[in-house]
Structure formats: C-alpha cells, structure tokens
C-alpha cells in the first residue's frame, strides 16, 4: 500500500459552543491545519468533510461549507462523508483512497459537529439512530441505554465491572487535565466516579453519568499528502496500516459482550503493520462509554474476554502503564462531537508522534494506534501510525 502522510493539523476547543456557527468552527480548524502544513488553501486538491448531523442543525449539504469558511476553496472538489460515530474516520479513509489512487496530491479533511442545538431528549433521539432502529429505536435513555444493556449483559456473564468502569472514567478525566482542547478538564477522581450521587446518578443499567461521553460541539482538521512537505511546521506522521471491518448492526445478531468486529480489525491491522501491541507506545480509542473502553481492551488483545477489568485495575492503560490508552483524555474528557471525533483522535495521535503534544506528551512515542467505531462496534476503523 502506498504511504500517506499527515503533514498538518488543527483543532478547536471542544465544548458547548452552541453560539458558534459551523463555518467558524470549520475555519478555525482548517486554517490551523493549513498553517501547520505550510500551505495555502489553493494548494489543496480535494476536501473531505466528516459531519453526522442527523438533525442537529438545519444545514445539510455540509460538504459545501468549507468554501464559505475559506473562499480559496471555492472551486476545490469537496464531499461529505457520514458513518455514525466513525464519520471522521470515514472522511479520512476517503481522502486516503483518493491520494493513494494518484488522483490527488494533497487533501484537507475536516470533521465537525454542533450537538448542543437541541434539547437533551432530542439529542438522545438523534443519537439513537446510530442503533438498529427497528429493534433498538425505543431503548430508554437513548444510546446510553444501548450501552447500559451491554454493560448489564457483561455483568451477568463475567461479574460486576463497576470498579473498572469508574477507574476508566477517572483515568481519562485525569489524562484530560493536560489537554487544552478538552471539553471537561476536571479530575473527577475514582470515588466520585464509583459512587452514585445527585451529581453522578445512574443513567442506564450500571452506567452512571460519569460513564458517558459528553455532548460536545467542535471541529478538527488534517492535511494529508502523498509525501512529506518541506515547508511544514510539524514533523510528518505516516500510516503503517489502516483497517476497516464491519459487523452486524443489530445487537440481536451477535454477542453484545464481545466486540468481534473490533477484534478482527485489531488482528488484521496489527498483522498488516507487522507489529504487536508491544510495538505501540499508546492508543487513542473510542470510549463513548466506559464499558466500550473495557470491551476494547479485550478486542485489542490486552486481556481475554471477560478479564478486561484487570487492564485498568492493574494500571496497564494509564500514562505510566504498559500501554497508555487515551492519553488525551479520550471522548470521556475531550468530548465527542460526532463528526469531529475520528479526525480529533488522529490529531491527538499525530501530536504525540511528532513530539508536539505539550503536557500530554508521552516519552519516546514513535508508534501508536487510533481506534474509532460507529455504532456499538459496527463500523470499526483502526490506524497504526508512526513518526516518519
């Protein structure tokens, strides 16, 4: 597979930005990405926009918005991609396909979302469309209810994972303190995350508010190139492998306590990269809910099925552990603006691998992985990235 490179990136702060227009978010992230790549917008051959929407904003046809944010893109081909919570990775994959085909030389990928435009109940209704609506569309508590059911099934089969879930939440909030882009830079602590309270009530099954990612607005952008750029202000990062594996959409068609599609993605991706987990210095993974991160430990091979709790309880996934997971704070602390998430995860990884992650920086980070999923491990994307 031909090599492709991340040669620039930009990122807005994630948070409740309901008064900020989509075009402004796009402009902030894209302008920063182009500046770090040392490029003018006119040097871009194609734009790929990740935007879930689903009714959060009236403006669909968002593939046309970058030209309003950056008028120099007026005549540049631009397209929107959507794949549930993996929308950002879908946009990246489309850009990489265009680059590696030889059709484009340089591409701009922008992921964005404005979620805080609707009342909470309607936000839940929009997100629940990422489930199999025919069977799961009336799940109480929305998508949190879907993952609450997964957590309940896991507890029935393997024992209560609540200690581990609280430890995952506490870890990611602690990591997020160092992330200037994070929605919530607050160290909640294990005790707060473990005990239900007025400020941390149960939401669905064993999941409490602290087990759920935030409803966020924001944008992130990448400049991708077929070769490193001499004028770039950041060190290039390249793909060692990239993988997508899908699974059945209905949970009724599979074992909800095992993310089989994710496990296949990891197996194939590591094999294609010619490395093992021991060859990675970190992972940015999709912790939309803490039970998701727990199941992803098992999918990536850090523990056998049913034993993922020991990964966090023994400290293996902390900054100081065997394989730091979500050193950026993950979706739990950084936030989860749907269309921006996959792009944001790649920005966080590129910052680590280029040595420009500031207080988030891990020593000796030369190779890492990004796992992003749409739905409950339905559309699974894995990037193995390394410093070029």
QUIJOPE-V501424 format. One record per residue. N is the residue number from 0. RES is the residue in three letters. SS is DSSP state (~ for helix, > for strand, _ for the rest). Layout:
n=N res=RES ss=SS
n=N res=RES ss=SS
//
This chain:
n=0 res=UNK ss=_
n=1 res=UNK ss=_
n=2 res=UNK ss=_
n=3 res=UNK ss=_
n=4 res=UNK ss=>
n=5 res=UNK ss=>
n=6 res=UNK ss=>
n=7 res=UNK ss=>
n=8 res=UNK ss=>
n=9 res=UNK ss=>
n=10 res=UNK ss=>
n=11 res=UNK ss=_
n=12 res=UNK ss=_
n=13 res=UNK ss=_
n=14 res=UNK ss=>
n=15 res=UNK ss=_
n=16 res=UNK ss=_
n=17 res=UNK ss=_
n=18 res=UNK ss=_
n=19 res=UNK ss=_
n=20 res=UNK ss=_
n=21 res=UNK ss=~
n=22 res=UNK ss=~
n=23 res=UNK ss=~
n=24 res=UNK ss=~
n=25 res=UNK ss=~
n=26 res=UNK ss=~
n=27 res=UNK ss=~
n=28 res=UNK ss=~
n=29 res=UNK ss=~
n=30 res=UNK ss=~
n=31 res=UNK ss=~
n=32 res=UNK ss=~
n=33 res=UNK ss=~
n=34 res=UNK ss=~
n=35 res=UNK ss=~
n=36 res=UNK ss=~
n=37 res=UNK ss=_
n=38 res=UNK ss=_
n=39 res=UNK ss=_
n=40 res=UNK ss=~
n=41 res=UNK ss=~
n=42 res=UNK ss=~
n=43 res=UNK ss=_
n=44 res=UNK ss=_
n=45 res=UNK ss=>
n=46 res=UNK ss=>
n=47 res=UNK ss=>
n=48 res=UNK ss=>
n=49 res=UNK ss=>
n=50 res=UNK ss=_
n=51 res=UNK ss=_
n=52 res=UNK ss=_
n=53 res=UNK ss=_
n=54 res=UNK ss=_
n=55 res=UNK ss=_
n=56 res=UNK ss=_
n=57 res=UNK ss=_
n=58 res=UNK ss=_
n=59 res=UNK ss=_
n=60 res=UNK ss=_
n=61 res=UNK ss=~
n=62 res=UNK ss=~
n=63 res=UNK ss=~
n=64 res=UNK ss=_
n=65 res=UNK ss=~
n=66 res=UNK ss=~
n=67 res=UNK ss=~
n=68 res=UNK ss=~
n=69 res=UNK ss=_
n=70 res=UNK ss=~
n=71 res=UNK ss=~
n=72 res=UNK ss=~
n=73 res=UNK ss=_
n=74 res=UNK ss=_
n=75 res=UNK ss=_
n=76 res=UNK ss=_
n=77 res=UNK ss=>
n=78 res=UNK ss=>
n=79 res=UNK ss=>
n=80 res=UNK ss=>
n=81 res=UNK ss=_
n=82 res=UNK ss=_
n=83 res=UNK ss=~
n=84 res=UNK ss=~
n=85 res=UNK ss=~
n=86 res=UNK ss=~
n=87 res=UNK ss=~
n=88 res=UNK ss=~
n=89 res=UNK ss=~
n=90 res=UNK ss=~
n=91 res=UNK ss=~
n=92 res=UNK ss=~
n=93 res=UNK ss=~
n=94 res=UNK ss=~
n=95 res=UNK ss=~
n=96 res=UNK ss=~
n=97 res=UNK ss=~
n=98 res=UNK ss=~
n=99 res=UNK ss=~
n=100 res=UNK ss=_
n=101 res=UNK ss=_
n=102 res=UNK ss=_
n=103 res=UNK ss=_
n=104 res=UNK ss=_
n=105 res=UNK ss=>
n=106 res=UNK ss=>
n=107 res=UNK ss=>
n=108 res=UNK ss=>
n=109 res=UNK ss=>
n=110 res=UNK ss=>
n=111 res=UNK ss=>
n=112 res=UNK ss=>
n=113 res=UNK ss=_
n=114 res=UNK ss=_
n=115 res=UNK ss=_
n=116 res=UNK ss=_
n=117 res=UNK ss=_
n=118 res=UNK ss=_
n=119 res=UNK ss=~
n=120 res=UNK ss=~
n=121 res=UNK ss=~
n=122 res=UNK ss=~
n=123 res=UNK ss=~
n=124 res=UNK ss=~
n=125 res=UNK ss=~
n=126 res=UNK ss=~
n=127 res=UNK ss=~
n=128 res=UNK ss=_
n=129 res=UNK ss=_
n=130 res=UNK ss=_
n=131 res=UNK ss=_
n=132 res=UNK ss=~
n=133 res=UNK ss=~
n=134 res=UNK ss=~
n=135 res=UNK ss=~
n=136 res=UNK ss=_
n=137 res=UNK ss=_
n=138 res=UNK ss=_
n=139 res=UNK ss=_
n=140 res=UNK ss=_
n=141 res=UNK ss=~
n=142 res=UNK ss=~
n=143 res=UNK ss=~
n=144 res=UNK ss=~
n=145 res=UNK ss=~
n=146 res=UNK ss=~
n=147 res=UNK ss=~
n=148 res=UNK ss=~
n=149 res=UNK ss=~
n=150 res=UNK ss=~
n=151 res=UNK ss=~
n=152 res=UNK ss=~
n=153 res=UNK ss=~
n=154 res=UNK ss=~
n=155 res=UNK ss=~
n=156 res=UNK ss=~
n=157 res=UNK ss=~
n=158 res=UNK ss=_
n=159 res=UNK ss=_
n=160 res=UNK ss=_
n=161 res=UNK ss=~
n=162 res=UNK ss=~
n=163 res=UNK ss=~
n=164 res=UNK ss=~
n=165 res=UNK ss=~
n=166 res=UNK ss=~
n=167 res=UNK ss=~
n=168 res=UNK ss=~
n=169 res=UNK ss=~
n=170 res=UNK ss=~
n=171 res=UNK ss=~
n=172 res=UNK ss=~
n=173 res=UNK ss=~
n=174 res=UNK ss=~
n=175 res=UNK ss=~
n=176 res=UNK ss=_
n=177 res=UNK ss=_
n=178 res=UNK ss=_
n=179 res=UNK ss=_
n=180 res=UNK ss=_
n=181 res=UNK ss=_
n=182 res=UNK ss=_
n=183 res=UNK ss=_
n=184 res=UNK ss=_
n=185 res=UNK ss=_
n=186 res=UNK ss=_
n=187 res=UNK ss=_
n=188 res=UNK ss=_
n=189 res=UNK ss=~
n=190 res=UNK ss=~
n=191 res=UNK ss=~
n=192 res=UNK ss=~
n=193 res=UNK ss=~
n=194 res=UNK ss=_
n=195 res=UNK ss=_
n=196 res=UNK ss=_
n=197 res=UNK ss=_
n=198 res=UNK ss=_
n=199 res=UNK ss=_
n=200 res=UNK ss=_
n=201 res=UNK ss=>
n=202 res=UNK ss=>
n=203 res=UNK ss=>
n=204 res=UNK ss=_
n=205 res=UNK ss=_
n=206 res=UNK ss=>
n=207 res=UNK ss=>
n=208 res=UNK ss=~
n=209 res=UNK ss=~
n=210 res=UNK ss=~
n=211 res=UNK ss=>
n=212 res=UNK ss=_
n=213 res=UNK ss=_
n=214 res=UNK ss=_
n=215 res=UNK ss=_
n=216 res=UNK ss=>
n=217 res=UNK ss=>
n=218 res=UNK ss=>
n=219 res=UNK ss=>
n=220 res=UNK ss=>
n=221 res=UNK ss=>
n=222 res=UNK ss=>
n=223 res=UNK ss=>
n=224 res=UNK ss=>
n=225 res=UNK ss=_
n=226 res=UNK ss=_
n=227 res=UNK ss=_
n=228 res=UNK ss=_
n=229 res=UNK ss=_
n=230 res=UNK ss=_
n=231 res=UNK ss=_
n=232 res=UNK ss=_
n=233 res=UNK ss=_
n=234 res=UNK ss=_
n=235 res=UNK ss=_
n=236 res=UNK ss=>
n=237 res=UNK ss=>
n=238 res=UNK ss=>
n=239 res=UNK ss=>
n=240 res=UNK ss=>
n=241 res=UNK ss=>
n=242 res=UNK ss=>
n=243 res=UNK ss=>
n=244 res=UNK ss=>
n=245 res=UNK ss=>
n=246 res=UNK ss=_
n=247 res=UNK ss=_
n=248 res=UNK ss=_
n=249 res=UNK ss=_
n=250 res=UNK ss=~
n=251 res=UNK ss=~
n=252 res=UNK ss=~
n=253 res=UNK ss=_
n=254 res=UNK ss=_
n=255 res=UNK ss=_
n=256 res=UNK ss=_
n=257 res=UNK ss=_
n=258 res=UNK ss=_
n=259 res=UNK ss=~
n=260 res=UNK ss=~
n=261 res=UNK ss=~
n=262 res=UNK ss=~
n=263 res=UNK ss=~
n=264 res=UNK ss=~
n=265 res=UNK ss=~
n=266 res=UNK ss=~
n=267 res=UNK ss=~
n=268 res=UNK ss=~
n=269 res=UNK ss=~
n=270 res=UNK ss=~
n=271 res=UNK ss=~
n=272 res=UNK ss=~
n=273 res=UNK ss=_
n=274 res=UNK ss=_
n=275 res=UNK ss=_
n=276 res=UNK ss=~
n=277 res=UNK ss=~
n=278 res=UNK ss=~
n=279 res=UNK ss=_
n=280 res=UNK ss=_
n=281 res=UNK ss=>
n=282 res=UNK ss=>
n=283 res=UNK ss=>
n=284 res=UNK ss=_
n=285 res=UNK ss=_
n=286 res=UNK ss=_
n=287 res=UNK ss=_
n=288 res=UNK ss=>
n=289 res=UNK ss=~
n=290 res=UNK ss=~
n=291 res=UNK ss=~
n=292 res=UNK ss=~
n=293 res=UNK ss=~
n=294 res=UNK ss=~
n=295 res=UNK ss=~
n=296 res=UNK ss=~
n=297 res=UNK ss=~
n=298 res=UNK ss=~
n=299 res=UNK ss=~
n=300 res=UNK ss=_
n=301 res=UNK ss=_
n=302 res=UNK ss=_
n=303 res=UNK ss=_
n=304 res=UNK ss=_
n=305 res=UNK ss=_
n=306 res=UNK ss=_
n=307 res=UNK ss=_
n=308 res=UNK ss=~
n=309 res=UNK ss=~
n=310 res=UNK ss=~
n=311 res=UNK ss=~
n=312 res=UNK ss=~
n=313 res=UNK ss=_
n=314 res=UNK ss=_
n=315 res=UNK ss=_
n=316 res=UNK ss=_
n=317 res=UNK ss=_
n=318 res=UNK ss=_
n=319 res=UNK ss=_
n=320 res=UNK ss=_
n=321 res=UNK ss=_
n=322 res=UNK ss=_
n=323 res=UNK ss=>
n=324 res=UNK ss=>
n=325 res=UNK ss=_
n=326 res=UNK ss=_
n=327 res=UNK ss=_
n=328 res=UNK ss=_
n=329 res=UNK ss=~
n=330 res=UNK ss=~
n=331 res=UNK ss=~
n=332 res=UNK ss=~
n=333 res=UNK ss=~
n=334 res=UNK ss=_
n=335 res=UNK ss=_
n=336 res=UNK ss=_
n=337 res=UNK ss=~
n=338 res=UNK ss=~
n=339 res=UNK ss=~
n=340 res=UNK ss=~
n=341 res=UNK ss=~
n=342 res=UNK ss=~
n=343 res=UNK ss=~
n=344 res=UNK ss=~
n=345 res=UNK ss=~
n=346 res=UNK ss=~
n=347 res=UNK ss=~
n=348 res=UNK ss=~
n=349 res=UNK ss=~
n=350 res=UNK ss=~
n=351 res=UNK ss=~
n=352 res=UNK ss=~
n=353 res=UNK ss=_
n=354 res=UNK ss=_
n=355 res=UNK ss=_
n=356 res=UNK ss=_
n=357 res=UNK ss=~
n=358 res=UNK ss=~
n=359 res=UNK ss=~
n=360 res=UNK ss=_
n=361 res=UNK ss=_
n=362 res=UNK ss=_
n=363 res=UNK ss=_
n=364 res=UNK ss=_
n=365 res=UNK ss=_
n=366 res=UNK ss=>
n=367 res=UNK ss=>
n=368 res=UNK ss=>
n=369 res=UNK ss=>
n=370 res=UNK ss=>
n=371 res=UNK ss=>
n=372 res=UNK ss=>
n=373 res=UNK ss=>
n=374 res=UNK ss=_
n=375 res=UNK ss=_
n=376 res=UNK ss=_
n=377 res=UNK ss=_
n=378 res=UNK ss=>
n=379 res=UNK ss=>
n=380 res=UNK ss=>
n=381 res=UNK ss=>
n=382 res=UNK ss=>
n=383 res=UNK ss=>
n=384 res=UNK ss=>
n=385 res=UNK ss=>
n=386 res=UNK ss=>
n=387 res=UNK ss=_
//
